[in-house]
Amino acid sequence: MSTNWRDDEIRELLSVRADAGIVRQIHGTARDSVVYDQITKRLHERGVFRAKAQVNNKLKALKRQYHQLAEQSGNERPTWCYFSLCEAVWGSSGSGNPVAVVGSMETDSTSRSPETPYSDTEEKPRVYETDVSINDSGLEMENNQLSKESTDRSDLVSDDGKNSKSVVCQRCGSKVLCPGMAVFAEKELFLPSMRKKSGLSSTEGSVDGDTLTAHWFVDDMYTFENVGFTKDVGNIKYLICADCEIGPIGWHCLDDKKSFYVAVERVNHA
C-alpha cells in the first residue's frame, strides 16, 4: 500500500482517534501499543488497512501540523481541511498548557495544498519550552512525592548500549523516549532538586540538587516523544516533563546543540 494516505483514510483515522473510549485509554493507564492496536483494528473494520506503525506516525504528523497551524494562524481560522477534525482531538489539551513550540517547524509539507495527503515520514515530535526557569520559578516539590525505582542497568540497557524500555515521567507517566532511542552515558552533571508549579517557593540563593552520573544521551531534540525545557540558566537549559512540568529530569548545554542528557534516576522505565 502507498505510504501516502488518502483523504477518506485520514478522516476515518481522526474519527477513530476522537472516539471517547480511545481518548479515555490514552489519558488513562493503557499502554500506547495497546491503544494503537485498537485504533488499527477499528480502521481495518472500516476498510482502512494500515499497519500500526503507519497509524502511529500519521497521528503524530497530523497532531504536529495542527499545532503548527493553530500557533501561526492567530485570530484567523486555518483553512486546512482537517483542522476541525484535529481540533476535536487535540484542541482542548493544546490550549491548556502554557508552553510554546521551539525550534523551526518549517517543512516541505507547509507548502502543499490543504487536500494533499501527508506521508508517514514527515513526523517530528513536539518539543516545548516553559515560561519559567529553575532559579526564579520556585517550582519545588518534596522529593518523596516522586517514586524512586531501582535502576538495574542490565535490565535497562540493551546489548548495543541503548535504552531497552520506554523512558517516562516519574510523576505523570508521560513518555519522554521510546525504546532504543537513547544511548547510556556516564557524565557528572548537577541537577537541581525535582520541582513542580504547585509547590511555590520564594527561596533564593544556592540551589539544592544532586550530582548524577548515569544518563540517557540524545543528539537530536526531535528524538524525544515529549520533553520541555526551562529558560536559560547561564548556558544551561534543564529538561522537564512536557505534560506535568516536573523537573529537571535532564540537562542541555547551549554551547552544544547536539547533546541532551536525561538522568536515569530522574525518570521511570516501562
PABA-858731 format. One record per residue (C-alpha): residue in one letter; y, x, z. Coordinates in steps of 0.2 Angstrom, whole numbers, padded with zeros to 4 digits, always signed. Example, Ala and Ser with C-alpha at 12.3 -4.5 7.8 and 13.67 -1.06 7.14 Angstrom:
PABA-858731
a-0022+0062+0039;s-0005+0068+0036;
//
This chain:
PABA-858731
m+0000+0000+0000;s+0018+0006-0004;t+0027+0014+0011;n+0042+0003+0006;w+0042-0014+0015;r+0046-0030+0005;d+0059-0042+0011;d+0046-0055+0016;e+0037-0042+0026;i+0052-0036+0036;r+0056-0054+0040;e+0039-0058+0046;l+0039-0042+0057;l+0055-0046+0065;s+0049-0064+0068;v+0034-0057+0077;r+0044-0045+0087;a+0055-0058+0093;d+0041-0069+0100;a+0043-0072+0118;g+0026-0066+0123;i+0029-0050+0114;v+0045-0047+0122;r+0038-0050+0140;q+0025-0037+0137;i+0037-0024+0130;h+0048-0027+0146;g+0033-0028+0157;t+0019-0016+0161;a+0009-0017+0145;r+0006+0000+0136;d+0016+0002+0120;s+0000+0005+0110;v-0007-0012+0116;v+0009-0021+0111;y+0009-0013+0094;d-0009-0018+0091;q-0005-0036+0095;i+0010-0036+0083;t+0000-0028+0069;k-0014-0041+0072;r-0001-0055+0071;l+0006-0048+0055;h-0012-0047+0047;e-0014-0066+0052;r+0002-0069+0042;g-0004-0059+0027;v+0006-0043+0030;f-0007-0029+0030;r+0002-0014+0038;a-0005+0000+0049;k+0001+0001+0067;a+0010+0017+0064;q+0019+0009+0050;v+0024-0006+0061;n+0030+0006+0075;n+0040+0016+0063;k+0048+0001+0054;l+0053-0007+0070;k+0062+0009+0076;a+0070+0011+0059;l+0077-0007+0060;k+0082-0005+0078;r+0092+0011+0074;q+0100+0003+0058;y+0105-0012+0068;h+0113-0002+0082;q+0122+0009+0070;l+0130-0006+0061;a+0134-0015+0077;e+0144+0000+0083;q+0153+0003+0066;s+0157-0015+0062;g+0170-0018+0076;n+0175-0036+0076;e+0169-0039+0059;r+0151-0046+0057;p+0140-0034+0046;t+0134-0042+0030;w+0117-0034+0031;c+0104-0047+0028;y+0093-0043+0043;f+0107-0041+0055;s+0105-0059+0063;l+0086-0056+0065;c+0088-0039+0073;e+0102-0046+0084;a+0089-0059+0091;v+0078-0045+0096;w+0089-0031+0102;g+0107-0039+0103;s+0106-0043+0122;s+0099-0027+0128;g+0110-0017+0117;s+0126-0024+0124;g+0122-0022+0142;n+0121-0003+0143;p+0137+0006+0144;v+0131+0021+0133;a+0136+0027+0116;v+0126+0034+0102;v+0129+0053+0100;g+0126+0064+0085;s+0128+0059+0067;m+0119+0044+0062;e+0124+0046+0043;t+0108+0045+0032;d+0104+0040+0014;s+0100+0023+0020;t+0118+0019+0024;s+0122+0019+0005;r+0109+0007+0000;s+0112-0011-0004;p+0108-0023+0010;e+0092-0030+0001;t+0084-0013-0002;p+0069-0011+0010;y+0068+0005+0020;s+0054+0017+0020;d+0044+0022+0036;t+0051+0040+0036;e+0069+0036+0040;e+0067+0033+0058;k+0077+0043+0071;p+0076+0038+0090;r+0092+0033+0099;v+0099+0046+0110;y+0113+0041+0122;e+0127+0049+0132;t+0133+0041+0148;d+0151+0039+0153;v+0148+0048+0169;s+0145+0066+0175;i+0134+0073+0189;n+0148+0081+0198;d+0161+0067+0198;s+0150+0051+0197;g+0141+0052+0214;l+0126+0044+0207;e+0115+0048+0222;m+0098+0041+0226;e+0086+0045+0241;n+0073+0057+0234;n+0059+0046+0242;q+0063+0032+0231;l+0055+0042+0217;s+0036+0044+0216;k+0031+0062+0215;e+0015+0063+0205;s+0003+0078+0207;t+0005+0089+0192;d-0012+0096+0187;r-0006+0106+0172;s-0023+0107+0165;d-0023+0088+0163;l-0005+0088+0156;v-0005+0102+0144;s-0016+0102+0128;d-0025+0116+0121;d-0011+0120+0109;g+0002+0120+0124;k+0009+0103+0121;n+0011+0088+0132;s-0006+0078+0131;k+0002+0062+0139;s+0017+0052+0136;v+0032+0058+0147;v+0040+0043+0156;c+0054+0040+0168;q+0048+0040+0186;r+0059+0025+0191;c+0058+0013+0176;g+0044+0019+0166;s+0054+0021+0150;k+0046+0033+0138;v+0055+0049+0135;l+0042+0059+0125;c+0027+0054+0115;p+0011+0064+0117;g+0011+0081+0108;m+0030+0081+0105;a+0035+0095+0118;v+0029+0112+0122;f+0025+0118+0140;a+0038+0132+0145;e+0042+0141+0161;k+0060+0144+0164;e+0070+0144+0180;l+0083+0130+0179;f+0093+0122+0193;l+0094+0103+0193;p+0105+0093+0205;s+0095+0080+0216;m+0090+0064+0207;r+0103+0051+0207;k+0107+0033+0201;k+0123+0022+0200;s+0118+0010+0214;g+0120+0024+0227;l+0138+0029+0225;s+0144+0044+0235;s+0161+0052+0236;t+0154+0069+0242;e+0162+0083+0233;g+0158+0102+0234;s+0142+0110+0232;v+0128+0101+0224;d+0111+0099+0232;g+0096+0101+0220;d+0081+0111+0215;t+0077+0127+0205;l+0062+0121+0194;t+0051+0132+0183;a+0039+0120+0174;h+0047+0111+0159;w+0043+0102+0143;f+0053+0111+0129;v+0060+0102+0114;d+0070+0110+0100;d+0077+0094+0092;m+0085+0080+0102;y+0079+0067+0089;t+0061+0071+0095;f+0065+0061+0111;e+0060+0042+0111;n+0074+0039+0123;v+0085+0050+0133;g+0103+0051+0140;f+0115+0065+0143;t+0128+0067+0156;k+0146+0073+0152;d+0148+0091+0151;v+0146+0101+0167;g+0153+0118+0162;n+0142+0122+0147;i+0128+0111+0153;k+0123+0093+0149;y+0110+0086+0161;l+0096+0074+0153;i+0094+0057+0161;c+0084+0042+0158;a+0092+0032+0144;d+0087+0015+0152;c+0090+0016+0171;e+0101+0031+0170;i+0092+0040+0184;g+0093+0059+0183;p+0094+0073+0180;i+0077+0074+0173;g+0081+0089+0162;w+0094+0102+0156;h+0103+0107+0140;c+0115+0121+0137;l+0128+0118+0124;d+0128+0136+0118;d+0110+0132+0111;k+0109+0117+0100;k+0090+0118+0099;s+0085+0120+0117;f+0081+0104+0128;y+0071+0105+0144;v+0063+0091+0154;a+0057+0096+0171;v+0038+0092+0174;e+0042+0087+0192;r+0056+0075+0187;v+0045+0064+0176;n+0029+0055+0176;h+0015+0056+0163;a+0005+0041+0157;
//
